[in-house]
Amino acid sequence: MNILLSNDDSAFAKGIQVLYQTLALHHNVTVIAPDRNCSGASNALSLHDPLRLTQLENGFYAVNGTPSDCVQLGVNSHRFPSPDIVISGINHGANLGDDVIYSGTVAAATEGRHLGCPALAVSIDGYQDWQFETAAHVIATLLDSLSSLPMNNHQILNINVPNVPIEQLSGWSITRLGSRHKAENMVQSSDPFGRDIFWYGRLGSEQDAGPGTDFYAIGQQQVSITPISIDMTDHQGLASLNHWLDNARLNNNEQDQGQ
């Protein structure tokens, strides 16, 4: 299988190196990742600067762009094997609940799906001493069942793995996204010249984290698999908005003004 591997932590990150070493045992893996940490980049594209590929000694390609740029190069530059799947990660830290809005890891996967490829995003919980081998094992196991995996054309899988040794995993769960409380206030400081600078505050704590959520699964030391749709339409809201439009008579008002 031809795999395009990317991330948002950079081509130099340990997570992507461990995942490559595991997948390359049985697959043809091309690694194209940012040349710096792009956490929080979401789906940004570099529209006003040329992109440059630099091949590293280990064969990876580092790009002066975003995770989405990297996937675009891997699929649309016609320089690399056409991927059968795009995999993003292993991210250094979980992407749970609202995190997926900002995550460059998830964005690389959604970019792959936009370009017609099945796509997975994989992250490992925790802030240090990551058990990357556990997450790599999870992805290798999942790929063995890829042919029977029910994924539609508007969907990626967001996979979060507990930061424990493989033997301590308690199972796998299909989950929905939970949510966090709003982030803490921004932190104000000063640069060496006395000018104001600001840092983002800590992530909000868990708010919706009950059974069935990705937060809950990770808390139970289970692998969390969350299907995410790249169709951002709120389909449940269509009926109520159509009802509002009919009652507001906006269409009729426009017709009246035109007479």
GIWORA-V735397 format. One record per pair of residues at least 6 apart in sequence whose C-alpha atoms are under 6 Angstrom apart, sorted by sequence separation. I is the first residue (numbers start at 1). GAP is how many residues later the second one is. D is the distance in whole Angstrom. If there is no record, write none. Layout:
BEGIN
I;GAP;D / I;GAP;D
END
This chain:
BEGIN
55;6;4 / 113;6;6 / 190;6;5 / 209;6;5 / 210;6;6 / 54;7;5 / 112;7;6 / 189;7;6 / 190;7;5 / 209;7;5 / 217;7;6 / 54;8;5 / 189;8;5 / 53;9;6 / 188;9;6 / 53;10;5 / 109;10;5 / 188;10;5 / 214;10;6 / 52;11;6 / 109;11;6 / 187;11;5 / 52;12;6 / 109;12;6 / 187;12;5 / 51;13;6 / 186;13;6 / 186;14;5 / 187;14;6 / 106;15;5 / 186;15;5 / 185;16;5 / 88;17;6 / 184;17;5 / 184;18;5 / 183;20;5 / 88;21;6 / 183;21;4 / 11;22;5 / 182;22;5 / 10;23;6 / 11;23;6 / 181;23;5 / 10;24;5 / 11;24;6 / 45;24;6 / 180;24;5 / 181;24;5 / 5;25;6 / 6;25;6 / 10;25;5 / 43;25;6 / 180;25;5 / 1;26;5 / 2;26;5 / 3;26;5 / 4;26;5 / 5;26;5 / 6;26;5 / 7;26;6 / 10;26;5 / 86;26;6 / 135;26;6 / 180;26;4 / 181;26;5 / 1;27;6 / 2;27;6 / 6;27;5 / 10;27;5 / 35;27;5 / 180;27;5 / 9;28;4 / 34;28;5 / 35;28;5 / 179;28;6 / 9;29;6 / 31;29;5 / 32;29;5 / 33;29;5 / 34;29;5 / 35;29;6 / 94;29;5 / 179;29;5 / 8;30;5 / 32;30;6 / 34;30;6 / 94;30;5 / 178;30;5 / 8;31;5 / 34;31;6 / 93;31;5 / 94;31;4 / 134;31;6 / 178;31;5 / 34;32;6 / 85;32;5 / 87;32;6 / 90;32;5 / 91;32;4 / 93;32;5 / 131;32;6 / 134;32;5 / 85;33;5 / 86;33;5 / 87;33;5 / 88;33;5 / 89;33;5 / 90;33;5 / 93;33;5 / 130;33;6 / 85;34;6 / 87;34;6 / 93;34;6 / 178;35;5 / 120;36;6 / 124;36;6 / 177;36;6 / 33;37;6 / 67;37;6 / 119;37;5 / 120;37;5 / 121;37;5 / 122;37;5 / 123;37;5 / 124;37;5 / 125;37;5 / 175;37;5 / 176;37;5 / 177;37;6 / 32;38;6 / 121;38;6 / 122;38;6 / 124;38;6 / 125;38;5 / 175;38;5 / 176;38;6 / 124;39;6 / 175;39;5 / 68;40;5 / 67;41;5 / 68;43;6 / 172;50;5 / 175;50;6 / 176;50;6 / 11;51;6 / 170;51;6 / 171;51;5 / 172;51;5 / 173;51;5 / 174;51;5 / 175;51;5 / 169;52;6 / 170;52;5 / 174;52;6 / 169;53;6 / 162;56;6 / 8;59;6 / 162;59;5 / 42;60;5 / 42;61;5 / 40;62;5 / 42;62;4 / 161;62;5 / 40;63;5 / 41;63;5 / 160;63;6 / 40;64;6 / 43;64;5 / 160;64;5 / 39;65;6 / 42;65;5 / 159;65;6 / 159;66;5 / 158;67;6 / 158;68;5 / 157;69;6 / 157;70;5 / 156;71;6 / 156;72;5 / 16;73;6 / 155;73;5 / 16;74;5 / 155;74;4 / 15;75;5 / 154;75;5 / 154;76;5 / 4;79;6 / 3;80;5 / 97;80;5 / 2;81;5 / 3;81;6 / 7;81;5 / 97;81;4 / 98;81;5 / 2;82;5 / 3;82;5 / 4;82;5 / 5;82;5 / 6;82;5 / 7;82;5 / 97;82;5 / 3;83;6 / 5;83;6 / 8;96;5 / 8;97;5 / 7;98;5 / 19;117;5
END
